[in-house]
Amino acid sequence: MTAVRLSGVDMVFNPGTGQEVKALAGIDLAVGQGEFVSLIGPSGCGKSTMLRLIGDLISPTVGAVAVNGKTPSAARIDRDYGMVFQSATLLEWRKIRANVELPLEIMETDKGERRERAEAMLELVGLADFADHYPWQLSGGMQQRVSIARALAFEPSILLMDEPFGALDEMTRERMQAELLRIWSETRTTVVFVTHSIPEAVFLSNRVVIMSPRPGRITRAVDIDLPQPRNRETREDQRFFELLTSVRDGLRAVEDM
């Protein structure tokens, strides 16, 4: 089953004006249910634009986008996906539990069910003991875990993640990567993940999709055959380094285009 499909997608901003920008050209991509796919490429190549298309924040100029076999608009209404951004974007005046409950509150879910679901998600991300804290009392990595818990609170089948660990220090980032893989292994949520980091893409993914400079095109997809579960030893495995080289070579190739 296909969770996300982009077919012949072009994206042009401000068409026909002096500020016209062709962000994407001829994008064809299928993401299977339960797959973890990372998008990587030069800055400005349209990675985040692809997430915005999937998430119904913008519509393609040409082509079609399907999410769980529906239009992105229908998938949004059906709450098929959650989104996590580089900034945790938590509400500072709400306690952590209340932040996680927010999408359920908007959906008018029963108060008892909201609380139960929020506590289950905080348990999942290892923050059950911090439910009554405020965001400013948590570290950056902990805040991102809250953001993931909030995105998973209404049980979406797809998680869209736009450089969620980009602002974290290297050690925290590696811990968050391991935490995300643990959550993914437990929920089997489909993940589309944007990153600039080659090691992050290889460590997390089933498949790494390489994009060219603007207008962004998919130039190559690298299957990541590292065994699960992945851990600290994975990063020292010879196959890990071989895959790093494969993705790096793919990115160097697009620089020469």
Buried (B, 14 or more C-beta within 10 A) or exposed (E): EBBBBBEEBBBBEEEEEEEEBBBBBEBEBEBBBBBBBBBBBBEEBBBBBBBBBBBBBBEBBEBEBBBBEBBBEBBBEEBBBBBBBBBBEBEEEBBBBBBBBBBBBEEEBEEEEBBEBBBBBBEBBBBBEBBEBBBEEBEBBBBBBBBBBBBBBBEBBBBBBBBBBBBBEEEBBBBBBBBBBBBBEEBEBBBBBBBEBBBBBBBBBBBBBBBBBBBBBBBBEBEBEBEEEBEEEBBEEEEBEEBBEBBEEBBEEBEEE
